Amino acid sequence: MTSAMAPTYPAGALSRAAQPFLPSHDSELPLRPWEVTAPRLQRAFRDRTIQRRMNLVHGLAECAYWVLPNARGVDVAPRGVATVTAWALDEAGFRRLEVAHSVSNEASCRVAIKSGFVLEGTLRSARLQRDGRHDTHLHARVRGDA
């Protein structure tokens, strides 16, 4: 079925753009372009438990994050998510970003809230994880949110 709406992003627009180098608001956490050859990144992209979703017609993307144990507890994830969110909404032109996580993942909930994502509700039995079905919190930021 063909969409009657013009996409927020034409096909290929994101892949043609250079990946940005983004300094965090405190300039202490630079986010650099992906290194496709990085083994950890390749393993992460093959991991089916890491959800990736984008809808270019609607300008919607889902944010996902994980932090290595030795970097936890110093706000790496909230600073990184806030930095990428500002770029995605203000510069790249996305209209809505979402974070979805198991309701039992309190750390991820804290990251979403610290990054300015509003908790919109709970999706019952929405995600299948290794230990079974989980209810999922849905957080979002939209262009124009403070």
Summary of the structure (lengths in Angstrom):
residues: 146
radius of gyration: 15.9
end to end distance: 36.5
largest distance: 48.3
contacts: 352
relative contact order: 0.15
helix: 27%
strand: 27%
